[in-house]
Amino acid sequence: MFKIRENEIRKELKNHFSFGDSKGFNEERIELFIRLFKEVVKEISFHGIDGYRPEQGGEAFPELTEHLLDRLSSKCTPHFTPSELNDIRRFCETETSDDGVLSLQIKHQYRIEQAA
């Protein structure tokens, strides 16, 4: 049901996001961040996201709650340097809005059956 926007996250971390004095993340660090983000997303329910109503149907890009961002930060802490963690925090602050790459993608599948 929930899907992260992996390609967009990779692109933003690699090419478009400015980390100030930081040189950004290499491929290995990007893949680690994505893996950890996926782990957090697997743990959530519809109640763990803001701006989503199941009756919307179709495709939605709800925002992550503060709780989920805290979980992501906790998962990242043992794997990243303090400087990288600051970069991640800035990245999350910038990219959690409904048009940010950390917003979740929710797709509903419908099957229509012909009446007998």
Secondary structure, 3 states (H helix, E strand, C coil): CEECCHHHHHHHHHHHCCCCCCCCCCHHHHHHHHHHHHHHHHCCCHHHEECCCHHHCCEECCEECHHHHHHHHHHHCCCCCHHHHHHHHHHHHHHCCCCCCCCCEEECCCCCCCCC
